[in-house]
Amino acid sequence: MKSVMRRLGLVIVCMLTLSLLASGFALAADDSKVKAGTRQVERGAKKIPEGKVGEGVKETGKGIGKTVSEGAKYSGKKVKEAVK
């Protein structure tokens, strides 16, 4: 059971990392808010193998939302600057 949860946590972290790299959010220059969301995802993913599945998934989901939201804001600002 522990190995299944550990694999699930690893899969979540890997998929998030790949999706962030593919979308360009991981390369944002305004890292503070994006990195905070990423750290929240990591904290949540680490709770899953410890047996705190519900709490870990909840924190991971919030972190993903924060990372995507802040990355989109940053990208929007950069597009505005590029248009000027």
For each residue, the residues with C-beta under 8 A, 3 or more apart:
1: 4 5
2: 5 6 49 51
3: 6 7
4: 1 7 8
5: 1 2 8 9 48 49 51 53
6: 2 3 9 10 48 49
7: 3 4 10 11
8: 4 5 11 12 48
9: 5 6 12 13 45 46 48 49 56
10: 6 7 13 14 45
11: 7 8 14 15
12: 8 9 15 16 41 45 48 60
13: 9 10 16 17 41 42 45
14: 10 11 17 18
15: 11 12 18 19
16: 12 13 19 20 41 60 64 67
17: 13 14 20 21 26
18: 14 15 21 22
19: 15 16 22 23
20: 16 17 23 25 26 38 67 71
21: 17 18 24 26 27
22: 18 19
23: 19 20 26 68 71
24: 21 27 28 71 75
25: 20 28 34 67 68 71 72 74 75
26: 17 20 21 23 34 38 71
27: 21 24
28: 24 25 31 34 70 71 74 75
29: 74
30: 33 34 70 74 77
31: 28 34 35
32: 35 36
33: 30 36 37 66 70 73 74
34: 25 26 28 30 31 37 38 67 70 71 74
35: 31 32 38 39
36: 32 33 39 40 66 70
37: 33 34 40 41 63 64 65 66 67 68 69 70
38: 20 26 34 35 41 42 63 67
39: 35 36 42 43 63
40: 36 37 43 44 59 60 62 63 66 67
41: 12 13 16 37 38 44 45 59 60 63 64 67
42: 13 38 39 45 46 63
43: 39 40 46 47 59 63
44: 40 41 47 48 55 56 57 58 59 60 61 62 63
45: 9 10 12 13 41 42 48 56 60
46: 9 42 43 49 50 56
47: 43 44 50 52 53 55 56 59
48: 5 6 8 9 12 44 45 52 53 56 57 60
49: 2 5 6 9 46
50: 46 47 56
51: 2 5
52: 47 48 55 56
53: 5 47 48 56 57
54: 57 58
55: 44 47 52 58 59
56: 9 44 45 46 47 48 50 52 53 59 60
57: 44 48 53 54 60 61
58: 44 54 55 61 62
59: 40 41 43 44 47 55 56 62 63
60: 12 16 40 41 44 45 48 56 57 63 64
61: 44 57 58 64 65
62: 40 44 58 59 65 66
63: 37 38 39 40 41 42 43 44 59 60 66 67
64: 16 37 41 60 61 67 68
65: 37 61 62 68 69
66: 33 36 37 40 62 63 69 70
67: 16 20 25 34 37 38 40 41 63 64 70 71
68: 23 25 37 64 65 71 72
69: 37 65 66 72 73
70: 28 30 33 34 36 37 66 67 73 74
71: 20 23 24 25 26 28 34 67 68 74 75
72: 25 68 69 75 76
73: 33 69 70 76 77
74: 25 28 29 30 33 34 70 71 77 78
75: 24 25 28 71 72 78 79
76: 72 73 79 80
77: 30 73 74 80 81
78: 74 75 81 82
79: 75 76 82 83
80: 76 77 83 84
81: 77 78 84
82: 78 79
83: 79 80
84: 80 81
